[in-house]
Amino acid sequence: MRYAPLMENATRPLLARLNWYWILQVLGWTFVTLFVVLANAPYLDKPGTLVLCVYEGAAGLLLTDIWHRFVKSRRWNARRADWRTVWIGVALLGPAQLVNTGVASYVFVHKADSFKWVPMLLLFWGGIMLAWNVCYMTAITLRRANRFESEALRLDVLAKEAELRALQSQVNPHFFFNSLNSVRALIFESPESAAQMIDQLATLMRYTLQASYAETVPLKMELEAVLSYLAIEKIRFEERLSVTLDIEAGMEDVTIPPMSLQTLVENAVKYGVELSSTGSEIRISARRESGCARIEVANLGAILPFANSTRVGLTNARKRLALAKGESASLDLTENSGWVRATLQFPVAA
């Protein structure tokens, strides 16, 4: 665990790992130093002038870094931008740099003839410090806004993950209660069939546990779970239940929310097979249409207007689909020519 921060830092992009404060500090004060050198070009032949120019740039860098550390220690950089901080910084740093320049001028070039240069230098260094403080405060404001935006995105992701987990936890008990009821119906009538059903149920439980922490699963994996479920119901309904699969090549790798297809098949069995004395065929198809995946579960029957459990299950499935695939995804239930069709559709990459 002690190496985790280092590993996390190593995986960040190069630009994010750079210390931009010091990069900009050095570049900015290097530019100021070059400007001071050019302004003093006529006097560079005098001993100590070039050293004085370099010293002024280094002193400015040191003073602004001290101010930066003071602002951090007071946590002024963690609150909303207060531009009074800029004027305090200018009022402190400008005169401090002026004093630095005066002392250095005396030390390096032995210049102490008059004070006529003081207003001009105070205006110059005050302007430089004003520009530095404005840039510094702007950078702090932008960084704070980016941090808040990142935190908001992180909380949004966590909220969606929590909602998805809650929705999935609602699906699993409903499914297993139905399966256990099927086992109960057979346990005295046909112990061998009940044993086969328990084996299939164990397979389904394994899948559910594996998929419960996944936002999406491949359609192939979901289909395997659905076929295990239908094998359970086939033992129960025998010839009253028949299944037809029509899966287009390449659709096996398309991902869907776990247990979403299972929910549709459960409804088809419950309202198409169980409520019919002659049973029903269940048709499961999956194909691509105009850049979208279209997965359909159809059964003979009619949409029951007061089937509360169907509405709850479909509402749950729609929410999980929207969370996993975006708001453009849809799940529709239609009835046509004696067939009820539950159609799940969402965009897929080409």
N, C-alpha and C positions, 0 to 999 in steps of 0.2 A: 504493500500500500504506500510506502514511503516514496516509491518511484512514480506513482500515478501522475502527479502534477507535471513531472518532466516528460512523461510519455504523452500526456495531453498537449503540452506545449509543442512537442515535436511534430504533432499531427496538424497543427495550425498552419495556414498559408504563410509563406515567407513575409509578405507585407504586413501581416498581422503580428508577426513576432518581432519586427523591428521596433526600436525605441524611437518613435517619431519626435518626441520632445527634444531629445538631445540632437537628433539629426537637424531639426529645424533651428534649434538654438545655435549650433555651430555654423550652419549655413547663413543664418541671419546676421550674426555678429561678425562673420567673415566679410560679408558684404559691407557692413558698416565700417569695418576696419579699412577695407579697400577704398571706400568713399573718403574717409578721413585722410588716408595716404594721398589720394588724388588732390584733395583740398589743400594739402600742405606740400604739394609738389615743388613749389618755388623754394622751400626751405629744407628740402631733403639733403642738401649738401652740408648742412650744419650737423655736427655730431649729436647724436642722441635723438634726432627728430623722428627717424623711422621707428626707433625703440618706443618712443612716446606714443606714436600712432598705434602700434601693436598693443601696447599696455592699455590704452583707452578701450580698445575692443575687448581685451581679456577682462578688464575691470567691469565693463558693461555686462558681459556674460555672467561673471561671478555675482554681481549685484542682482540681476534679474533671477538667477537661480536661487539666491537666498530668499528673494521675495516669493518665488514659486513655492519653496519649502515652507515659508511662513503661512502662505495661503492654505496649503494642504494641512498644516498642523492645526489651523483654526477651523478646518473643514468648510472654508468658504467656497471651495470648489464643488461641494456636495449639495449645495442648495441652489435655489433659483438665482439666475444671473442678477447681480446687483452692481450696476455700473458705477456706484460710488466707490467700489473697490478699485476701479480704473483710476479715478482721480486721486485716491489715497496713494496708489502706487506711483503715479506721476509726481505727486507732491513730495514723496520720499526719495524716489530713485533719481529724479532729475537733479535736485541739489546735491545728492550724494555723489553722482557722477561728475558734477561740476567741481566739487571739492577734490575728487580723485584727480581730475585733469589739472587743477591748479597745483596740487602737491607734486604730481608727476612731472609737470612742466618745469618746476623749480629743480627737481632732482635730476632729470635727464638732460635738460638743455639750459639749466641755470637761468631761466627767464622769470623775473619777478619785477618787471619795470613799472607796470601800472595795472589798474583794474578796468580799463576801458573795454577789455574783451569779455568781461563777465556777463553783461546782458545778452550778447550774441551767443555765447556758449550755453548760457542757461536756456535760451530759446531753442537752440539746436538740440541739446540733450533732453530738454523737456519734450520736444517733438518726437525724438527717437523713443523715449520711454512711453509716450502716449501711444505711438504706433505699436510698440511691443505689448502693452497692456490690452489694447483693443484686440489684437490678434490672439493673445493668450485667453482673454475672456470669451472670445468667439469660439475658440477651440474647446474650451471647457463646456460651453453651452451645447455645442454640437455633439460632443462626447456624451454628455448627460442625456441628450435627446436620443442618441443611438442606444445607450444603455437601457433607457426606459422602453424603447421600441423592442429591443431584444427580449427584455423581461416580459413585456406584454405578449410577444409571440410565444415565449416559452410557457407562460401560464395558459395561453390559449391551447397549445398542444397538449399540455397536461390535462386541461379540462376536457378536451375531446377524447383523450385516452381514457380518462375516468368514466366519461359517458359511455364510450364503447364497451368498456369492461362491464359496466352496470347493465347495459342492454344484453350483452352476451350471457351474463349470469341469469337473466330472466329467461333466455331461450333454453338453456340446458336442463333445468328442473322440469319444465313443461315436457320436453322431449323424453326424458327418462321415465317420468310418471306414466306416459303413454305406453312406453316399451314394457315397463313392469306390469302394467295392466294386461298387456298381451300375454306375457309369460304366465301370469296368474290364471288366465282363461284356459291355458293349455296344460297346466301342471298336473291336473288329475285326468284330463281327457287323453293326453298323449305325452307321457313323460319324455319319450325320445325326442319328440318335436320341441318340447320345452327346453331340453338340454341343448339342442341346436340353436334355439333362440337365445339362450344365455350366452353361448359362444359368440354369436353375432353381436349381442349387446356388449360383451366385453371388448370386442373390436371397436365398437362405436364409442365406448367410454374412453378407450385409449386415444382415439382420434380427437375426441372432445377435449381431453386434458392437454394434448399437444397443441391444439389449435386455439385454446382459450387465451393464450398470451400473444397471439398473432393478430395483426390488423386485417390481413388478407391471407388466403391460402390458394394454391393452384386449383383450378377447376378439377383436374384429375384426382387430387386428394379428396376433394369434396364429393366427387362422384363415387369414389370407393366407399365412403361412409354412407352415402345415399343407397348404394346397392346393398350394403349390409343391412340397412334399415328395411329395405324392400324385401330382402330375404326373410327377415323376421316376420313381416306382414304376409309374405307368401305362405309361410307355414300356417298362419292364422286363417287366411281367406282362401287358400288353395286356388282353384280355377276361377274364382271371382276376381282375381287380380292378375293382370298381365301388364308387362312393361315393354316399351319400345324406346330404344336410344337412337338418336341421330346427332352425333357429335362431329362437326366439321373438323377436318385435319388442321392441326395447329391450335385449336381452341383449348386443348388440354392444359396449356401453360398459362392461359389467361387467369388472372387472380380475382377472387371474389371474397367478400366477408365470410368468415367461417359460419357454418350452420344456416346460411341464407337460402341456398338451394334446398337444404334439408327441410326448412320451414315450409317452403312451397310444396314439396312432395308430401309432407305430413298432412297439409290441408287437402291435397288431392286425394289422399287415402281416406281421410276422415269424412270428407263430404262427397267424394265421388265413388268410393268403394264401399265404405262401411254403411252408408245410408241407402245403398241400392241393393235390392234383393238379387239382382243379376251381376252386380259388381261393375267394374269399369276398367278400361285400358288406360294406363298412364303413359303419356308420351313426353319424353324429355329430349329437347333439341337445343343445340348451341351452334351459333354461326356468326360470322362477321357480316355487317351490313353498313356500308357508307362510313367506315371508320369507327363503328361502334360494335361492341359485343352484344348479342341478343340471345338470351337464355330463356327458354320457355318451358313451362310445365303445364300440360293440358290433361283434362280428364272429362269424362262424360258426366253431365249433371247440370245444376243451376246454382247461381249465386244466392245464398240464403240471406234475406234482408236483416235477420235478427241474430246472425252468427257472430256474437261478440268476440269469441276467442279468435276467429279468423281476422277480424279487424285489428285486434291487439297484436296478433302475430305479424300481420302485414305492416302495421305501423312501426313495430320494432324493427322489422327487416328494412323498411325504407330509411329509418334513421341511421342504421348501421351502414347501409349502402351509401348514403349521403356523406357520412363521416369518412368512409374509406375511399370513395370514388369521386366526391365532389357533388355540388348541387345540381349539375347537369345530368346525373344519374337518375333513373326512374324505375319504379316497380308498379306495374299496372295490372289490374284484375278485370277481365272482360268476359262476356258470355256471348256466344254466337253459334247458332245452329245446333244447340244442345251440348256444346263444348264450353267448358270454363277454362280460360287461359290466363295463367299468371306469367307475366313477361318482365324480365329483369334486363335493363339496357343501360349501358354506360360507355363512354369513349375509351378506346384502346389505341396504343401506339401502333403505327404501321409496321 
